[in-house]
Amino acid sequence: MDSAELIERLRREGGFRLLPLLGNTGQVAGVHLARFLPGGQLDVIQAWDERWAVWARMPDSLDPAAPFAGPGGGVVRSGPFARVVAPLLPLQAGLLAP
């Protein structure tokens, strides 16, 4: 399955929203997918190409006084896009913790 198919499944079956991921020049450098989960959790996938992506599940909370510090805790995986999103597929109603 290619990246376009994986992204479509993540959107259609997983409730992810697709946004552009901008580089420091303002040009699109990749994709950003995010979804809010019950219980105050947030899934974020960022991919720069098929060879490099990162996925994180974290608390859905940021401190406005330190927005770049990020929330504590969570799970992170990085590597090739297909391998990073594999634990999220097949997407099933009960699958909330890879």
Order of alpha helices (4+ residues) and beta strands (2+ residues): alpha-beta-beta-beta-beta-beta-alpha
